[in-house]
């Protein structure tokens, strides 16, 4: 297993904030792909919501538009 890179110092706001943006984009892509895979594997929205620590309604409202329909 690789050691994760060290994040930039908050003392360098330009680099730190750019890292925050990159991490958010990466997290969003990972979340969408994982939700799509979970749905393909038969997971319910309730199971997905529980895994994400949100309500079923919140998970469905926020994530369902991002999931490609097959």
N, C-alpha and C positions, 0 to 999 in steps of 0.2 A: 504494500500500500504506500502510495506517495504521500509525502508531507505536504499539506496545503501551503500555498505561498503566504508569506507574511503580508498582511494588508498595509497600505500606506499609513503613515502617521497622521493623526488628526491635525498636527501642526502644519501639514501641507494640505490646506483645504482643497486646492484644485485637484490634486491626485486622489485625495480621500473621497471627495464627492463624485468624481468620475468612477471610482471603484463602487460606490453605492449604487449608481445607475446601472453599471454592468452587472452587479449582483442581483439587482431587482429583475432585470431582463432575463438573466439566467434562471432565477427562481420561477418566474412566470412561465418560461418555456418548459422547465422540468415539471411544474405542476400540471400544465395542460397535457403534456405527454403522459404523465402518470395517471391522470383522470381518464384520458382516452383509453389507456391500457386497462384500467380497472373496469370501465364500462364494457369493453370488449370481452373481459374475463367474467362478466356477469355480476359485477358488484352493483349494489343499489346506491342511489344517491345518499341514503341514510348511512351506509357503510363508509362512503367517501367522506361525507361530512364529519363523521366520528373520527376518522383518521386525520382529518385536517383541523379538528377542534372547533368546528363551527356548526351552525344549525343546518339541517337538510335544505331548508328554504334558501339560506344564504349561499350555500355551496352551489345549488342548482341555478340560482339567479345570476351569480357571478361567473360560473364556469361553463354552463351549458352553451352559451353563444360561441365559445371558443373551440368547442369540440366538433370536428368534422362529422357530418352525418354520412352513414354508409348506406 
